Amino acid sequence: MKSTWTLLLMAWLVAVAATAGALFIGEVMGMVPCTLCWYQRIAMFPLALVLGMACFTEDRRGAVYALPLAVVGAGIALYHTLLVAGIVPKAWVPCGPGVSCADQKLDILDGLQIPWLSLAAFLAIAFLLTLYLRKTRS
């Protein structure tokens, strides 16, 4: 049972790190999030809370509730990644006036794109939760 709880804990730690990173980039570094970044935050921030409560109470239902958020967030992050990479045409950008989803400087650590980090975090969380749910199936 301890190894399954470790999977849930690791998913929670990824969500906390991603949430802290998003807050640091926005509040400390002063990068204003675009519309797609806001949508990814809407999916990520609750994951830190739901998975934290699931870890504390060792409740499988937290992972059940968190998995759809991680999958939706991964979809948005994938779309954003493809947009920044130039694969998705800029005409398909859902952004209105304000910060552009495709044209802003979205890299940190010497060229690492923020949407890539978001996609990696969502995929890691989804993977860990899927493993957890398979191992705790009744």
DRENMI-259806 format. One record per atom (N, C-alpha, C): x, y, z; residue number from 1; atom name. Coordinates in pm, whole numbers, padded with zeros to 5 digits. Layout:
// residues N
{east->X | north->Y | up->Z | resi->NUM | name->CA} .
...
This chain:
// residues 138
{east->00083 | north->-00120 | up->00000 | resi->1 | name->N} .
{east->00000 | north->00000 | up->00000 | resi->1 | name->CA} .
{east->00087 | north->00126 | up->00000 | resi->1 | name->C} .
{east->00205 | north->00117 | up->00064 | resi->2 | name->N} .
{east->00293 | north->00233 | up->00072 | resi->2 | name->CA} .
{east->00342 | north->00276 | up->-00067 | resi->2 | name->C} .
{east->00369 | north->00180 | up->-00155 | resi->3 | name->N} .
{east->00417 | north->00215 | up->-00289 | resi->3 | name->CA} .
{east->00309 | north->00286 | up->-00369 | resi->3 | name->C} .
{east->00183 | north->00251 | up->-00347 | resi->4 | name->N} .
{east->00076 | north->00320 | up->-00419 | resi->4 | name->CA} .
{east->00060 | north->00462 | up->-00367 | resi->4 | name->C} .
{east->00074 | north->00479 | up->-00235 | resi->5 | name->N} .
{east->00063 | north->00613 | up->-00177 | resi->5 | name->CA} .
{east->00176 | north->00702 | up->-00229 | resi->5 | name->C} .
{east->00293 | north->00644 | up->-00254 | resi->6 | name->N} .
{east->00406 | north->00719 | up->-00307 | resi->6 | name->CA} .
{east->00374 | north->00776 | up->-00446 | resi->6 | name->C} .
{east->00300 | north->00701 | up->-00527 | resi->7 | name->N} .
{east->00260 | north->00751 | up->-00659 | resi->7 | name->CA} .
{east->00171 | north->00874 | up->-00645 | resi->7 | name->C} .
{east->00078 | north->00868 | up->-00551 | resi->8 | name->N} .
{east->-00011 | north->00982 | up->-00525 | resi->8 | name->CA} .
{east->00069 | north->01101 | up->-00473 | resi->8 | name->C} .
{east->00162 | north->01075 | up->-00385 | resi->9 | name->N} .
{east->00248 | north->01181 | up->-00331 | resi->9 | name->CA} .
{east->00331 | north->01247 | up->-00442 | resi->9 | name->C} .
{east->00386 | north->01166 | up->-00532 | resi->10 | name->N} .
{east->00467 | north->01222 | up->-00641 | resi->10 | name->CA} .
{east->00381 | north->01308 | up->-00733 | resi->10 | name->C} .
{east->00259 | north->01265 | up->-00762 | resi->11 | name->N} .
{east->00168 | north->01346 | up->-00845 | resi->11 | name->CA} .
{east->00139 | north->01479 | up->-00775 | resi->11 | name->C} .
{east->00118 | north->01474 | up->-00644 | resi->12 | name->N} .
{east->00092 | north->01597 | up->-00570 | resi->12 | name->CA} .
{east->00214 | north->01690 | up->-00572 | resi->12 | name->C} .
{east->00333 | north->01634 | up->-00557 | resi->13 | name->N} .
{east->00455 | north->01716 | up->-00559 | resi->13 | name->CA} .
{east->00476 | north->01783 | up->-00695 | resi->13 | name->C} .
{east->00444 | north->01713 | up->-00803 | resi->14 | name->N} .
{east->00453 | north->01773 | up->-00937 | resi->14 | name->CA} .
{east->00354 | north->01889 | up->-00948 | resi->14 | name->C} .
{east->00231 | north->01869 | up->-00899 | resi->15 | name->N} .
{east->00130 | north->01974 | up->-00905 | resi->15 | name->CA} .
{east->00170 | north->02095 | up->-00820 | resi->15 | name->C} .
{east->00227 | north->02071 | up->-00704 | resi->16 | name->N} .
{east->00272 | north->02182 | up->-00618 | resi->16 | name->CA} .
{east->00387 | north->02257 | up->-00684 | resi->16 | name->C} .
{east->00482 | north->02184 | up->-00741 | resi->17 | name->N} .
{east->00595 | north->02249 | up->-00808 | resi->17 | name->CA} .
{east->00548 | north->02331 | up->-00928 | resi->17 | name->C} .
{east->00455 | north->02277 | up->-01007 | resi->18 | name->N} .
{east->00403 | north->02350 | up->-01122 | resi->18 | name->CA} .
{east->00325 | north->02474 | up->-01079 | resi->18 | name->C} .
{east->00247 | north->02461 | up->-00974 | resi->19 | name->N} .
{east->00171 | north->02575 | up->-00923 | resi->19 | name->CA} .
{east->00265 | north->02682 | up->-00870 | resi->19 | name->C} .
{east->00364 | north->02642 | up->-00793 | resi->20 | name->N} .
{east->00462 | north->02737 | up->-00741 | resi->20 | name->CA} .
{east->00540 | north->02804 | up->-00855 | resi->20 | name->C} .
{east->00576 | north->02726 | up->-00957 | resi->21 | name->N} .
{east->00647 | north->02782 | up->-01072 | resi->21 | name->CA} .
{east->00563 | north->02883 | up->-01147 | resi->21 | name->C} .
{east->00435 | north->02852 | up->-01167 | resi->22 | name->N} .
{east->00346 | north->02946 | up->-01237 | resi->22 | name->CA} .
{east->00330 | north->03075 | up->-01158 | resi->22 | name->C} .
{east->00315 | north->03062 | up->-01028 | resi->23 | name->N} .
{east->00302 | north->03182 | up->-00944 | resi->23 | name->CA} .
{east->00432 | north->03263 | up->-00942 | resi->23 | name->C} .
{east->00546 | north->03195 | up->-00938 | resi->24 | name->N} .
{east->00675 | north->03264 | up->-00941 | resi->24 | name->CA} .
{east->00694 | north->03340 | up->-01072 | resi->24 | name->C} .
{east->00665 | north->03272 | up->-01184 | resi->25 | name->N} .
{east->00682 | north->03336 | up->-01314 | resi->25 | name->CA} .
{east->00589 | north->03456 | up->-01328 | resi->25 | name->C} .
{east->00467 | north->03443 | up->-01281 | resi->26 | name->N} .
{east->00372 | north->03553 | up->-01294 | resi->26 | name->CA} .
{east->00393 | north->03665 | up->-01195 | resi->26 | name->C} .
{east->00413 | north->03630 | up->-01069 | resi->27 | name->N} .
{east->00418 | north->03732 | up->-00964 | resi->27 | name->CA} .
{east->00557 | north->03788 | up->-00938 | resi->27 | name->C} .
{east->00660 | north->03705 | up->-00946 | resi->28 | name->N} .
{east->00796 | north->03751 | up->-00916 | resi->28 | name->CA} .
{east->00866 | north->03800 | up->-01043 | resi->28 | name->C} .
{east->00858 | north->03719 | up->-01150 | resi->29 | name->N} .
{east->00924 | north->03757 | up->-01274 | resi->29 | name->CA} .
{east->00843 | north->03859 | up->-01353 | resi->29 | name->C} .
{east->00716 | north->03872 | up->-01321 | resi->30 | name->N} .
{east->00632 | north->03974 | up->-01384 | resi->30 | name->CA} .
{east->00582 | north->03940 | up->-01523 | resi->30 | name->C} .
{east->00588 | north->03812 | up->-01563 | resi->31 | name->N} .
{east->00535 | north->03773 | up->-01694 | resi->31 | name->CA} .
{east->00383 | north->03760 | up->-01685 | resi->31 | name->C} .
{east->00312 | north->03838 | up->-01764 | resi->32 | name->N} .
{east->00167 | north->03833 | up->-01763 | resi->32 | name->CA} .
{east->00122 | north->03710 | up->-01842 | resi->32 | name->C} .
{east->00037 | north->03625 | up->-01782 | resi->33 | name->N} .
{east->-00006 | north->03504 | up->-01852 | resi->33 | name->CA} .
{east->-00103 | north->03536 | up->-01967 | resi->33 | name->C} .
{east->-00092 | north->03459 | up->-02074 | resi->34 | name->N} .
{east->-00185 | north->03472 | up->-02186 | resi->34 | name->CA} .
{east->-00311 | north->03391 | up->-02153 | resi->34 | name->C} .
{east->-00406 | north->03393 | up->-02243 | resi->35 | name->N} .
{east->-00532 | north->03321 | up->-02220 | resi->35 | name->CA} .
{east->-00509 | north->03171 | up->-02203 | resi->35 | name->C} .
{east->-00428 | north->03111 | up->-02289 | resi->36 | name->N} .
{east->-00403 | north->02967 | up->-02276 | resi->36 | name->CA} .
{east->-00329 | north->02934 | up->-02146 | resi->36 | name->C} .
{east->-00240 | north->03022 | up->-02102 | resi->37 | name->N} .
{east->-00172 | north->03001 | up->-01974 | resi->37 | name->CA} .
{east->-00273 | north->03005 | up->-01859 | resi->37 | name->C} .
{east->-00370 | north->03095 | up->-01867 | resi->38 | name->N} .
{east->-00474 | north->03102 | up->-01764 | resi->38 | name->CA} .
{east->-00555 | north->02973 | up->-01761 | resi->38 | name->C} .
{east->-00590 | north->02920 | up->-01877 | resi->39 | name->N} .
{east->-00665 | north->02795 | up->-01882 | resi->39 | name->CA} .
{east->-00585 | north->02681 | up->-01819 | resi->39 | name->C} .
{east->-00454 | north->02679 | up->-01844 | resi->40 | name->N} .
{east->-00370 | north->02575 | up->-01784 | resi->40 | name->CA} .
{east->-00362 | north->02593 | up->-01633 | resi->40 | name->C} .
{east->-00357 | north->02717 | up->-01588 | resi->41 | name->N} .
{east->-00357 | north->02743 | up->-01443 | resi->41 | name->CA} .
{east->-00489 | north->02697 | up->-01380 | resi->41 | name->C} .
{east->-00599 | north->02719 | up->-01452 | resi->42 | name->N} .
{east->-00730 | north->02677 | up->-01401 | resi->42 | name->CA} .
{east->-00733 | north->02526 | up->-01381 | resi->42 | name->C} .
{east->-00662 | north->02452 | up->-01463 | resi->43 | name->N} .
{east->-00655 | north->02307 | up->-01448 | resi->43 | name->CA} .
{east->-00552 | north->02265 | up->-01343 | resi->43 | name->C} .
{east->-00440 | north->02338 | up->-01331 | resi->44 | name->N} .
{east->-00330 | north->02295 | up->-01243 | resi->44 | name->CA} .
{east->-00353 | north->02332 | up->-01097 | resi->44 | name->C} .
{east->-00398 | north->02453 | up->-01069 | resi->45 | name->N} .
{east->-00407 | north->02497 | up->-00931 | resi->45 | name->CA} .
{east->-00496 | north->02408 | up->-00845 | resi->45 | name->C} .
{east->-00614 | north->02364 | up->-00893 | resi->46 | name->N} .
{east->-00694 | north->02273 | up->-00810 | resi->46 | name->CA} .
{east->-00627 | north->02138 | up->-00788 | resi->46 | name->C} .
{east->-00541 | north->02096 | up->-00881 | resi->47 | name->N} .
{east->-00472 | north->01968 | up->-00863 | resi->47 | name->CA} .
{east->-00387 | north->01969 | up->-00737 | resi->47 | name->C} .
{east->-00322 | north->02081 | up->-00709 | resi->48 | name->N} .
{east->-00239 | north->02089 | up->-00589 | resi->48 | name->CA} .
{east->-00324 | north->02070 | up->-00464 | resi->48 | name->C} .
{east->-00444 | north->02122 | up->-00464 | resi->49 | name->N} .
{east->-00532 | north->02108 | up->-00347 | resi->49 | name->CA} .
{east->-00595 | north->01968 | up->-00339 | resi->49 | name->C} .
{east->-00651 | north->01923 | up->-00449 | resi->50 | name->N} .
{east->-00720 | north->01793 | up->-00449 | resi->50 | name->CA} .
{east->-00623 | north->01679 | up->-00419 | resi->50 | name->C} .
{east->-00507 | north->01681 | up->-00483 | resi->51 | name->N} .
{east->-00410 | north->01574 | up->-00460 | resi->51 | name->CA} .
{east->-00349 | north->01582 | up->-00320 | resi->51 | name->C} .
{east->-00333 | north->01704 | up->-00268 | resi->52 | name->N} .
{east->-00285 | north->01718 | up->-00131 | resi->52 | name->CA} .
{east->-00382 | north->01658 | up->-00031 | resi->52 | name->C} .
{east->-00511 | north->01686 | up->-00050 | resi->53 | name->N} .
{east->-00612 | north->01627 | up->00039 | resi->53 | name->CA} .
{east->-00618 | north->01476 | up->00022 | resi->53 | name->C} .
{east->-00603 | north->01428 | up->-00102 | resi->54 | name->N} .
{east->-00606 | north->01283 | up->-00126 | resi->54 | name->CA} .
{east->-00487 | north->01214 | up->-00058 | resi->54 | name->C} .
{east->-00371 | north->01278 | up->-00060 | resi->55 | name->N} .
{east->-00254 | north->01221 | up->00008 | resi->55 | name->CA} .
{east->-00274 | north->01218 | up->00159 | resi->55 | name->C} .
{east->-00324 | north->01327 | up->00212 | resi->56 | name->N} .
{east->-00340 | north->01338 | up->00357 | resi->56 | name->CA} .
{east->-00441 | north->01235 | up->00409 | resi->56 | name->C} .
{east->-00550 | north->01217 | up->00336 | resi->57 | name->N} .
{east->-00654 | north->01125 | up->00381 | resi->57 | name->CA} .
{east->-00639 | north->00985 | up->00323 | resi->57 | name->C} .
{east->-00542 | north->00967 | up->00232 | resi->58 | name->N} .
{east->-00523 | north->00841 | up->00162 | resi->58 | name->CA} .
{east->-00653 | north->00795 | up->00096 | resi->58 | name->C} .
{east->-00717 | north->00888 | up->00027 | resi->59 | name->N} .
{east->-00847 | north->00865 | up->-00036 | resi->59 | name->CA} .
{east->-00830 | north->00851 | up->-00187 | resi->59 | name->C} .
{east->-00868 | north->00738 | up->-00240 | resi->60 | name->N} .
{east->-00854 | north->00709 | up->-00383 | resi->60 | name->CA} .
{east->-00938 | north->00803 | up->-00468 | resi->60 | name->C} .
{east->-01050 | north->00851 | up->-00413 | resi->61 | name->N} .
{east->-01139 | north->00938 | up->-00491 | resi->61 | name->CA} .
{east->-01071 | north->01067 | up->-00535 | resi->61 | name->C} .
{east->-00974 | north->01114 | up->-00461 | resi->62 | name->N} .
{east->-00901 | north->01234 | up->-00501 | resi->62 | name->CA} .
{east->-00831 | north->01215 | up->-00635 | resi->62 | name->C} .
{east->-00775 | north->01098 | up->-00656 | resi->63 | name->N} .
{east->-00709 | north->01068 | up->-00784 | resi->63 | name->CA} .
{east->-00813 | north->01056 | up->-00895 | resi->63 | name->C} .
{east->-00928 | north->01002 | up->-00863 | resi->64 | name->N} .
{east->-01036 | north->00990 | up->-00963 | resi->64 | name->CA} .
{east->-01081 | north->01128 | up->-01007 | resi->64 | name->C} .
{east->-01092 | north->01221 | up->-00913 | resi->65 | name->N} .
{east->-01134 | north->01358 | up->-00945 | resi->65 | name->CA} .
{east->-01024 | north->01436 | up->-01016 | resi->65 | name->C} .
{east->-00899 | north->01408 | up->-00984 | resi->66 | name->N} .
{east->-00787 | north->01484 | up->-01038 | resi->66 | name->CA} .
{east->-00749 | north->01443 | up->-01180 | resi->66 | name->C} .
{east->-00769 | north->01318 | up->-01215 | resi->67 | name->N} .
{east->-00726 | north->01269 | up->-01346 | resi->67 | name->CA} .
{east->-00790 | north->01346 | up->-01462 | resi->67 | name->C} .
{east->-00921 | north->01374 | up->-01462 | resi->68 | name->N} .
{east->-00977 | north->01452 | up->-01574 | resi->68 | name->CA} .
{east->-00916 | north->01593 | up->-01583 | resi->68 | name->C} .
{east->-00887 | north->01656 | up->-01470 | resi->69 | name->N} .
{east->-00822 | north->01787 | up->-01473 | resi->69 | name->CA} .
{east->-00685 | north->01779 | up->-01538 | resi->69 | name->C} .
{east->-00610 | north->01675 | up->-01506 | resi->70 | name->N} .
{east->-00477 | north->01658 | up->-01564 | resi->70 | name->CA} .
{east->-00485 | north->01633 | up->-01714 | resi->70 | name->C} .
{east->-00582 | north->01555 | up->-01757 | resi->71 | name->N} .
{east->-00596 | north->01525 | up->-01900 | resi->71 | name->CA} .
{east->-00639 | north->01650 | up->-01978 | resi->71 | name->C} .
{east->-00734 | north->01724 | up->-01925 | resi->72 | name->N} .
{east->-00777 | north->01849 | up->-01991 | resi->72 | name->CA} .
{east->-00662 | north->01949 | up->-01995 | resi->72 | name->C} .
{east->-00591 | north->01963 | up->-01884 | resi->73 | name->N} .
{east->-00476 | north->02052 | up->-01880 | resi->73 | name->CA} .
{east->-00369 | north->02012 | up->-01980 | resi->73 | name->C} .
{east->-00346 | north->01882 | up->-01995 | resi->74 | name->N} .
{east->-00247 | north->01834 | up->-02093 | resi->74 | name->CA} .
{east->-00292 | north->01867 | up->-02234 | resi->74 | name->C} .
{east->-00420 | north->01857 | up->-02261 | resi->75 | name->N} .
{east->-00471 | north->01894 | up->-02394 | resi->75 | name->CA} .
{east->-00450 | north->02040 | up->-02426 | resi->75 | name->C} .
{east->-00478 | north->02126 | up->-02329 | resi->76 | name->N} .
{east->-00457 | north->02270 | up->-02349 | resi->76 | name->CA} .
{east->-00308 | north->02300 | up->-02364 | resi->76 | name->C} .
{east->-00226 | north->02237 | up->-02281 | resi->77 | name->N} .
{east->-00082 | north->02259 | up->-02289 | resi->77 | name->CA} .
{east->-00024 | north->02208 | up->-02421 | resi->77 | name->C} .
{east->-00077 | north->02097 | up->-02472 | resi->78 | name->N} .
{east->-00032 | north->02045 | up->-02602 | resi->78 | name->CA} .
{east->-00067 | north->02144 | up->-02713 | resi->78 | name->C} .
{east->-00188 | north->02195 | up->-02710 | resi->79 | name->N} .
{east->-00230 | north->02294 | up->-02810 | resi->79 | name->CA} .
{east->-00140 | north->02418 | up->-02802 | resi->79 | name->C} .
{east->-00111 | north->02464 | up->-02682 | resi->80 | name->N} .
{east->-00026 | north->02581 | up->-02663 | resi->80 | name->CA} .
{east->00116 | north->02553 | up->-02712 | resi->80 | name->C} .
{east->00166 | north->02434 | up->-02684 | resi->81 | name->N} .
{east->00300 | north->02395 | up->-02729 | resi->81 | name->CA} .
{east->00307 | north->02394 | up->-02881 | resi->81 | name->C} .
{east->00206 | north->02337 | up->-02946 | resi->82 | name->N} .
{east->00203 | north->02334 | up->-03092 | resi->82 | name->CA} .
{east->00189 | north->02475 | up->-03151 | resi->82 | name->C} .
{east->00118 | north->02561 | up->-03083 | resi->83 | name->N} .
{east->00103 | north->02700 | up->-03126 | resi->83 | name->CA} .
{east->00236 | north->02774 | up->-03119 | resi->83 | name->C} .
{east->00307 | north->02759 | up->-03008 | resi->84 | name->N} .
{east->00437 | north->02825 | up->-02991 | resi->84 | name->CA} .
{east->00540 | north->02769 | up->-03089 | resi->84 | name->C} .
{east->00531 | north->02640 | up->-03119 | resi->85 | name->N} .
{east->00624 | north->02577 | up->-03213 | resi->85 | name->CA} .
{east->00595 | north->02614 | up->-03358 | resi->85 | name->C} .
{east->00480 | north->02676 | up->-03383 | resi->86 | name->N} .
{east->00445 | north->02717 | up->-03518 | resi->86 | name->CA} .
{east->00372 | north->02610 | up->-03597 | resi->86 | name->C} .
{east->00335 | north->02501 | up->-03534 | resi->87 | name->N} .
{east->00264 | north->02393 | up->-03602 | resi->87 | name->CA} .
{east->00116 | north->02429 | up->-03619 | resi->87 | name->C} .
{east->00058 | north->02490 | up->-03517 | resi->88 | name->N} .
{east->-00079 | north->02538 | up->-03525 | resi->88 | name->CA} .
{east->-00075 | north->02681 | up->-03580 | resi->88 | name->C} .
{east->-00154 | north->02712 | up->-03680 | resi->89 | name->N} .
{east->-00152 | north->02848 | up->-03737 | resi->89 | name->CA} .
{east->-00195 | north->02953 | up->-03634 | resi->89 | name->C} .
{east->-00134 | north->03070 | up->-03643 | resi->90 | name->N} .
{east->-00166 | north->03178 | up->-03549 | resi->90 | name->CA} .
{east->-00310 | north->03226 | up->-03563 | resi->90 | name->C} .
{east->-00374 | north->03196 | up->-03676 | resi->91 | name->N} .
{east->-00514 | north->03234 | up->-03695 | resi->91 | name->CA} .
{east->-00605 | north->03156 | up->-03600 | resi->91 | name->C} .
{east->-00558 | north->03042 | up->-03547 | resi->92 | name->N} .
{east->-00637 | north->02960 | up->-03457 | resi->92 | name->CA} .
{east->-00618 | north->02997 | up->-03310 | resi->92 | name->C} .
{east->-00554 | north->03110 | up->-03283 | resi->93 | name->N} .
{east->-00525 | north->03151 | up->-03147 | resi->93 | name->CA} .
{east->-00653 | north->03201 | up->-03080 | resi->93 | name->C} .
{east->-00686 | north->03149 | up->-02962 | resi->94 | name->N} .
{east->-00807 | north->03193 | up->-02894 | resi->94 | name->CA} .
{east->-00790 | north->03323 | up->-02816 | resi->94 | name->C} .
{east->-00672 | north->03383 | up->-02824 | resi->95 | name->N} .
{east->-00645 | north->03503 | up->-02745 | resi->95 | name->CA} .
{east->-00711 | north->03626 | up->-02806 | resi->95 | name->C} .
{east->-00759 | north->03711 | up->-02720 | resi->96 | name->N} .
{east->-00816 | north->03838 | up->-02763 | resi->96 | name->CA} .
{east->-00713 | north->03947 | up->-02744 | resi->96 | name->C} .
{east->-00758 | north->04068 | up->-02718 | resi->97 | name->N} .
{east->-00662 | north->04176 | up->-02693 | resi->97 | name->CA} .
{east->-00584 | north->04149 | up->-02564 | resi->97 | name->C} .
{east->-00462 | north->04191 | up->-02564 | resi->98 | name->N} .
{east->-00376 | north->04168 | up->-02448 | resi->98 | name->CA} .
{east->-00256 | north->04085 | up->-02487 | resi->98 | name->C} .
{east->-00212 | north->04002 | up->-02396 | resi->99 | name->N} .
{east->-00093 | north->03921 | up->-02417 | resi->99 | name->CA} .
{east->-00121 | north->03812 | up->-02522 | resi->99 | name->C} .
{east->-00032 | north->03801 | up->-02619 | resi->100 | name->N} .
{east->-00048 | north->03701 | up->-02725 | resi->100 | name->CA} .
{east->-00004 | north->03564 | up->-02676 | resi->100 | name->C} .
{east->-00077 | north->03462 | up->-02715 | resi->101 | name->N} .
{east->-00042 | north->03324 | up->-02678 | resi->101 | name->CA} .
{east->00075 | north->03271 | up->-02761 | resi->101 | name->C} .
{east->00098 | north->03329 | up->-02878 | resi->102 | name->N} .
{east->00201 | north->03277 | up->-02968 | resi->102 | name->CA} .
{east->00323 | north->03366 | up->-02978 | resi->102 | name->C} .
{east->00307 | north->03495 | up->-02956 | resi->103 | name->N} .
{east->00416 | north->03587 | up->-02984 | resi->103 | name->CA} .
{east->00492 | north->03637 | up->-02862 | resi->103 | name->C} .
{east->00449 | north->03604 | up->-02743 | resi->104 | name->N} .
{east->00522 | north->03652 | up->-02626 | resi->104 | name->CA} .
{east->00645 | north->03567 | up->-02603 | resi->104 | name->C} .
{east->00737 | north->03619 | up->-02527 | resi->105 | name->N} .
{east->00858 | north->03544 | up->-02493 | resi->105 | name->CA} .
{east->00822 | north->03447 | up->-02381 | resi->105 | name->C} .
{east->00813 | north->03319 | up->-02416 | resi->106 | name->N} .
{east->00765 | north->03217 | up->-02324 | resi->106 | name->CA} .
{east->00874 | north->03122 | up->-02278 | resi->106 | name->C} .
{east->01000 | north->03165 | up->-02281 | resi->107 | name->N} .
{east->01106 | north->03073 | up->-02242 | resi->107 | name->CA} .
{east->01175 | north->03118 | up->-02114 | resi->107 | name->C} .
{east->01220 | north->03018 | up->-02039 | resi->108 | name->N} .
{east->01300 | north->03041 | up->-01918 | resi->108 | name->CA} .
{east->01417 | north->02944 | up->-01926 | resi->108 | name->C} .
{east->01513 | north->02963 | up->-01841 | resi->109 | name->N} .
{east->01630 | north->02874 | up->-01834 | resi->109 | name->CA} .
{east->01695 | north->02854 | up->-01971 | resi->109 | name->C} .
{east->01717 | north->02964 | up->-02040 | resi->110 | name->N} .
{east->01789 | north->02965 | up->-02167 | resi->110 | name->CA} .
{east->01720 | north->02883 | up->-02277 | resi->110 | name->C} .
{east->01593 | north->02913 | up->-02300 | resi->111 | name->N} .
{east->01523 | north->02856 | up->-02413 | resi->111 | name->CA} .
{east->01421 | north->02748 | up->-02383 | resi->111 | name->C} .
{east->01402 | north->02710 | up->-02257 | resi->112 | name->N} .
{east->01301 | north->02610 | up->-02222 | resi->112 | name->CA} .
{east->01164 | north->02677 | up->-02222 | resi->112 | name->C} .
{east->01077 | north->02632 | up->-02310 | resi->113 | name->N} .
{east->00946 | north->02694 | up->-02327 | resi->113 | name->CA} .
{east->00852 | north->02658 | up->-02211 | resi->113 | name->C} .
{east->00782 | north->02758 | up->-02159 | resi->114 | name->N} .
{east->00689 | north->02736 | up->-02049 | resi->114 | name->CA} .
{east->00578 | north->02639 | up->-02085 | resi->114 | name->C} .
{east->00519 | north->02646 | up->-02206 | resi->115 | name->N} .
{east->00416 | north->02546 | up->-02239 | resi->115 | name->CA} .
{east->00469 | north->02402 | up->-02239 | resi->115 | name->C} .
{east->00597 | north->02383 | up->-02273 | resi->116 | name->N} .
{east->00656 | north->02249 | up->-02267 | resi->116 | name->CA} .
{east->00660 | north->02199 | up->-02122 | resi->116 | name->C} .
{east->00699 | north->02289 | up->-02032 | resi->117 | name->N} .
{east->00702 | north->02251 | up->-01890 | resi->117 | name->CA} .
{east->00563 | north->02216 | up->-01840 | resi->117 | name->C} .
{east->00465 | north->02294 | up->-01880 | resi->118 | name->N} .
{east->00328 | north->02268 | up->-01840 | resi->118 | name->CA} .
{east->00281 | north->02133 | up->-01894 | resi->118 | name->C} .
{east->00308 | north->02106 | up->-02019 | resi->119 | name->N} .
{east->00270 | north->01979 | up->-02079 | resi->119 | name->CA} .
{east->00337 | north->01863 | up->-02006 | resi->119 | name->C} .
{east->00465 | north->01877 | up->-01976 | resi->120 | name->N} .
{east->00538 | north->01771 | up->-01904 | resi->120 | name->CA} .
{east->00477 | north->01747 | up->-01765 | resi->120 | name->C} .
{east->00440 | north->01853 | up->-01696 | resi->121 | name->N} .
{east->00381 | north->01840 | up->-01563 | resi->121 | name->CA} .
{east->00245 | north->01770 | up->-01570 | resi->121 | name->C} .
{east->00160 | north->01813 | up->-01662 | resi->122 | name->N} .
{east->00029 | north->01749 | up->-01675 | resi->122 | name->CA} .
{east->00041 | north->01602 | up->-01714 | resi->122 | name->C} .
{east->00131 | north->01571 | up->-01807 | resi->123 | name->N} .
{east->00150 | north->01432 | up->-01848 | resi->123 | name->CA} .
{east->00205 | north->01346 | up->-01734 | resi->123 | name->C} .
{east->00298 | north->01402 | up->-01657 | resi->124 | name->N} .
{east->00353 | north->01328 | up->-01543 | resi->124 | name->CA} .
{east->00244 | north->01300 | up->-01439 | resi->124 | name->C} .
{east->00162 | north->01400 | up->-01411 | resi->125 | name->N} .
{east->00054 | north->01382 | up->-01314 | resi->125 | name->CA} .
{east->-00045 | north->01277 | up->-01365 | resi->125 | name->C} .
{east->-00085 | north->01287 | up->-01491 | resi->126 | name->N} .
{east->-00180 | north->01191 | up->-01548 | resi->126 | name->CA} .
{east->-00122 | north->01049 | up->-01545 | resi->126 | name->C} .
{east->00005 | north->01036 | up->-01577 | resi->127 | name->N} .
{east->00071 | north->00905 | up->-01575 | resi->127 | name->CA} .
{east->00073 | north->00847 | up->-01433 | resi->127 | name->C} .
{east->00115 | north->00928 | up->-01337 | resi->128 | name->N} .
{east->00123 | north->00881 | up->-01199 | resi->128 | name->CA} .
{east->-00015 | north->00845 | up->-01144 | resi->128 | name->C} .
{east->-00115 | north->00925 | up->-01177 | resi->129 | name->N} .
{east->-00250 | north->00896 | up->-01129 | resi->129 | name->CA} .
{east->-00306 | north->00770 | up->-01194 | resi->129 | name->C} .
{east->-00276 | north->00749 | up->-01321 | resi->130 | name->N} .
{east->-00321 | north->00627 | up->-01389 | resi->130 | name->CA} .
{east->-00258 | north->00504 | up->-01324 | resi->130 | name->C} .
{east->-00129 | north->00510 | up->-01296 | resi->131 | name->N} .
{east->-00063 | north->00398 | up->-01226 | resi->131 | name->CA} .
{east->-00125 | north->00375 | up->-01088 | resi->131 | name->C} .
{east->-00147 | north->00484 | up->-01016 | resi->132 | name->N} .
{east->-00206 | north->00475 | up->-00883 | resi->132 | name->CA} .
{east->-00345 | north->00410 | up->-00888 | resi->132 | name->C} .
{east->-00427 | north->00456 | up->-00981 | resi->133 | name->N} .
{east->-00564 | north->00404 | up->-00990 | resi->133 | name->CA} .
{east->-00565 | north->00257 | up->-01033 | resi->133 | name->C} .
{east->-00473 | north->00218 | up->-01119 | resi->134 | name->N} .
{east->-00465 | north->00075 | up->-01158 | resi->134 | name->CA} .
{east->-00422 | north->-00012 | up->-01043 | resi->134 | name->C} .
{east->-00329 | north->00036 | up->-00960 | resi->135 | name->N} .
{east->-00280 | north->-00045 | up->-00849 | resi->135 | name->CA} .
{east->-00378 | north->-00050 | up->-00732 | resi->135 | name->C} .
{east->-00466 | north->00047 | up->-00723 | resi->136 | name->N} .
{east->-00561 | north->00049 | up->-00610 | resi->136 | name->CA} .
{east->-00700 | north->00004 | up->-00652 | resi->136 | name->C} .
{east->-00712 | north->-00051 | up->-00771 | resi->137 | name->N} .
{east->-00843 | north->-00098 | up->-00819 | resi->137 | name->CA} .
{east->-00896 | north->-00204 | up->-00725 | resi->137 | name->C} .
{east->-01022 | north->-00193 | up->-00689 | resi->138 | name->N} .
{east->-01080 | north->-00290 | up->-00596 | resi->138 | name->CA} .
{east->-01134 | north->-00410 | up->-00668 | resi->138 | name->C} .
